[in-house]
């Protein structure tokens, strides 16, 4: 009823470097695609946003994260005062500005 078990010989060793490279190739390709499609464009957008925030000046017309449209009346290192209507100013952080509008957009 019990069959005889025979020992198997170990497989012959082959060039391990080539097999390892071929197994790592899909992983490397996925990382390269991820870098060029996601990471690199995000870093570029962050750099452009930082440059825009650093260049804000009095008189610029801006849109805030909350959708408020106004003109910068005062600017400090961390905050700006945005005039949204006659004699009405809001104090917001510089980082709350998402877009600078062309001159003459805000009346």
C-alpha positions in Angstrom: 0.0 0.0 0.0 2.8 2.4 0.7 4.9 3.4 -2.3 8.6 3.8 -2.2 9.9 7.4 -2.0 13.0 8.3 -3.9 15.2 11.3 -3.2 15.5 13.9 -6.0 18.7 15.5 -7.0 19.2 19.2 -6.7 18.7 21.2 -10.0 21.8 22.4 -11.7 22.9 25.9 -10.8 22.4 28.4 -13.6 23.5 32.0 -14.1 21.7 33.7 -11.2 22.5 37.3 -12.3 20.4 37.1 -15.5 17.4 35.6 -13.7 17.6 38.2 -11.0 17.7 41.0 -13.5 14.8 39.6 -15.5 12.7 39.3 -12.3 13.5 42.9 -11.3 12.8 44.4 -14.7 9.0 44.7 -14.3 9.4 46.4 -10.9 12.0 48.9 -12.4 9.7 49.7 -15.3 6.7 50.3 -13.0 8.8 52.7 -10.9 9.9 54.6 -14.0 6.4 54.9 -15.3 5.2 56.0 -11.8 7.9 58.6 -11.6 7.3 60.2 -15.1 3.5 60.1 -14.9 2.9 61.0 -11.2 5.8 62.1 -9.1 7.6 64.5 -11.6 4.5 66.5 -12.7 3.4 66.8 -9.0 6.8 68.2 -8.1 6.6 70.7 -11.0 3.1 71.9 -9.9 4.4 72.4 -6.3 7.4 74.4 -7.5 5.1 76.6 -9.7 2.7 77.1 -6.8 5.5 78.1 -4.4 6.9 80.6 -7.0 3.4 82.1 -7.5 2.9 82.5 -3.7 6.3 84.1 -3.3 5.7 86.6 -6.0 2.4 87.9 -4.6 2.4 91.7 -4.4 0.1 94.6 -3.5 -2.4 95.2 -6.3 -2.5 91.6 -7.6 -6.0 90.2 -8.2 -6.3 86.7 -6.7 -8.7 83.8 -6.0 -8.5 82.1 -2.6 -9.1 78.4 -1.8 -12.6 79.3 -0.7 -13.4 80.9 -4.0 -13.1 84.5 -2.8 -12.1 87.0 -5.5 -10.2 90.1 -4.5 -7.3 92.5 -4.8 -4.3 92.4 -2.4 -4.1 95.6 -0.3 -1.4 94.6 2.2 1.1 91.8 2.2 3.3 90.4 4.9 5.5 87.4 5.0 2.7 85.0 6.0 -0.6 86.9 5.5 -2.2 89.1 2.9 -5.1 91.5 3.2 -7.5 90.9 0.3 -10.1 93.7 -0.5 -13.3 91.9 -1.6 -15.5 95.0 -1.7 -15.3 98.7 -0.9 -14.0 99.1 2.6 -14.1 95.3 3.2 -10.8 93.4 3.6 -10.2 89.8 4.5 -6.9 88.6 6.1 -5.8 85.2 4.6 -2.7 83.2 4.6 -0.5 83.4 1.5 -0.9 79.7 1.0 -4.7 80.1 0.7 -4.2 81.8 -2.7 -4.7 79.4 -5.6 -4.6 81.6 -8.6 -3.5 85.1 -9.7 -5.9 86.7 -12.1 -5.0 89.0 -15.0 -5.2 92.8 -14.1 -8.7 94.2 -14.6 -10.6 91.0 -13.9 -11.8 92.2 -10.5 -13.9 95.4 -10.6 
